[in-house]
């Protein structure tokens, strides 16, 4: 009731604390409460901030039966609202939080607000259905609450008057107050303030004093009367006096009993308060422990081998008290963590892992003098074969029927791959460092420590030749056609010998030992790597070396892509390098935190796996070099390989650990396009026929969707526009007929008609910051500086110029075509184009650099330079009035809604593409990229999501992405781990807290892998 807003409430009155920005909602709430007979004290106009203001607010809160706090981002940030809340809590007022606008996840909130059940009155909630429940909460325990208010007011008055006894309770008031005090112990949320207890006790003591004084006065009067009376009545007077004394004593006893009862009630109430304080202290300690675990999880998150430690700490924080920080750490970790399948072990260093041709099993070579065969599907050991010294190589030949092993014991053995029975043994007379077999299975070459290469004719079962080299032979390899054997020595020589002939060529030459050799799949190229910190690339037909590729330290391993167009090297300089075969140019590089020892490339050439001294195995995107997966290991990684289908990764360590991991989530990437220059944006057209891309090679290219899977190079697209300058913004009309780009330095937009294959240019007065087509494809909005120009796309005529109060950073048309949203400085402005006027203005701090509407017109999303991303709900008849919440903290570079308006994709500067479920507002997946994500776009059928990062556009199958709901975070995280903390690690992290399994389904870490 506005006319009574400044009056103190009476009866069942409430105090409403709110932000001025929520005034319209509070007016509606006040009117509704009034209709239900609930008086409300509301400050409509604002009281000057002064001592009078504080006194008035204090009196209003003191006189209210309940305190309603309207939760919104603005009320939580309001100093005035915070002070009002503190007053209410000081007086132990019934607190009723009302959620109107969802605050940011990281917004600070008073613990009492967070811990009290909220009444949901958001825009999307049913106001009329919820209001009776609110009134019911207000009326709950109302008699006791009203007495609390009345006693508080009288106790405050007694206190303010210097505890004057004339303000104490008497008679029925005192008896009622004592009953109220006793009843406090029986109610769950009944809190008696210390001042109220003191006031009631003082009132009882005062009443006792008055009663004693009264009886003593009566007694004195009787004595005087007796002295003046007839002596005959003297004895009767004495009797009367005794009777009066007895009555006084009885009254004193009653008073003392009442005082004792009051004291007992106070004691019981104090005990309740103590228990509540203890519970609050426990809750506060729990919050502190949760925050401590989250902070530690964040520290360990940046230690490569401690991803599991970070995840367990984040889980501990989440289990104690779910928070946005813990969720973000878990989601970031999970985006890198594959699913563990099997954990096995041998007794020493795993020097190699090889698959059989069917992919059903694999063999591990180990320095424990054994080679063991394992099942791919179950991780079970099939059998092991024994040597007398370290096994240096083990692999399958003859369609997987025969297992070949070599050893430092000087033998090369052939075994039955079905049961491990020895078929043949060749005594080489010196330790065998490496062995290889020709693709046709006829020839075997063994590199020996005595500087000889022995060539065995396996069909004739005999050694046919021994080739002497300049130093111990460290590596041998057959060319893909089986005609050439490459031989590398510790002296740095690489020799290319044509099998069973006198013809040989000198290959790449190093100044130190050569560690590895690799032929390209077509046999045209050979790469050698070694201790001189170089990789050397040569043509097999020419010998010598074409390129010398320098590294910062020893180069340990090399592998070619399946098509041979590129290869990868790893080095003790802690880096992974991808090189172009034809030019020797570096394509990308990545970094690990220790010597990188081994490399493997997936059969489809999409992924590169590496491992080494930082105790991790990692999977990298072969197109961009971005890290996709990270596997913490118990020790140094020494060997790895992909399964035949690329859906599993097998890793070995220097302590004999062998693990198999499910990396099938990588299959969600459907394809990619790699460009020679930076890519600005990529958009699927609404017709579902094309992909449009503009890049810094000053072109705009088209790619037909039905052939997109055939392309991997951006150069294969059709150039439809060439610009003399860099292009920035890209827009495609909803009818798929036109596209537009902004030419940065020329301050103009270029529109290309895809049907007529014609162009038109639209000039602007300043640099263009955004472009947008209207839903009909008829108008093009061009924004920049303090101006928006609307152009008729067909004729090129300027239709309207809108002057804005601040620079324009972003534009978006509502699907209904009536509204145009513009992102300015600190606000989003909505123009009603039909009326030619502003329809609404919304505040958001920073420059609003990205805007988008959902296809169904029910959502708008906006991002600012200050790091806020807001999702706005648009309801019929109340456009843009509902604020739904903050999706995430951080700036967005790009938005895209799915065609069915169920999902929102967001590209971030931190190198992630995020996917959100609009119904719940939850993040459901994030995709890591090596660089800032500058573009996202859904295909018209919603099947594919295009993501732009630096020079690569990647395509992800949405249905194949691993989607994780917030409610499933704990289960999923435990499913990606292998062990819990050991007791020692627990003690380090949690001091004297009793040990518990954070993931009940996992064992303790007996090996001590995880910990500080």
Secondary structure, DSSP 8 states (H G I E B T S, - for coil): -GGGTTS---SS-EEEE--GGGHHHHHHHHHHHHHTT--EE--SS---SSHHHHHHHHHHHHT-SEEEEEE-HHHHH-HHHHHHHHHHHHTT-EEEEEESS---TT----HHHHHS--EE--TTS-HHHHHHHHHHHHHTTHHHHHHHHHHHHHHHHHHHTTS-GGGS--HHHHHHHHHHHHHGGG-TT----HHHHHHHHHHHHHHHHHHHHHHHHHHHHHHHHHHHS-GGGHHHHHHHHHHHHHHHHHHHHHHHHHHHHHHHHHHHHHHHHHHHHHHHHHHHHHHHHHHHHHHHHHHHHTSGGGHHHHHHHHHHHHHHS--HHHHHHHHHHHTT--EEEEEEE-SS-EEEEEE-TTSSEEEEEETTSEEEEEETTT--EEEEEE-SS-EEEEEEETTTTEEEEEETTSEEEEEETTT--EEEEEE-SS-EEEEEE-TTS-EEEEEETTSEEEEEETTTTEEEEEEE-SS-EEEEEE-TTSSEEEEEETTS-EEEEETTSS-EEE----SS-EEEEEE-TTSSEEEEEETTSEEEEEETTTEEEEEEEE-SS-EEEEEE-TTSSEEEEEETTSEEEEEETTT--EEEEEE-SS-EEEEEE-TTSSEEEEEETTSEEEEEETTT--EEEEEE-SS-EEEEEE-TTSSEEEEEETTSEEEEEE-GGGGGEEEEEE-SS-EEEEEE-TTSSEEEEEETTTEEEEEEGGGGGG--BGGGSEEEEE-SS-EEEEEE-TTSSEEEEEEGGGTEEEEEETTTTEEEEEE-SS---EEEE-TTS-EEEEEETTEEEEEETTT--EEEEEE-SS---EEEE-TTSSEEEEE-EEEEEEEETTTTEEEEEEEEEEEEEEEEE-TTSSEEEEEETTSEEEEEEEETTEEEEEEEEEEEES-EEEEEE-TTSSEEEEEETTSEEEEEETTTTEEEEEEE-SS-EEEEEE-TTSSEEEEEETTEEEEEEGGGS----GGGHHHHHHHH--EE--HHHHHHHHTTS----SSTTSEE-TT--S--
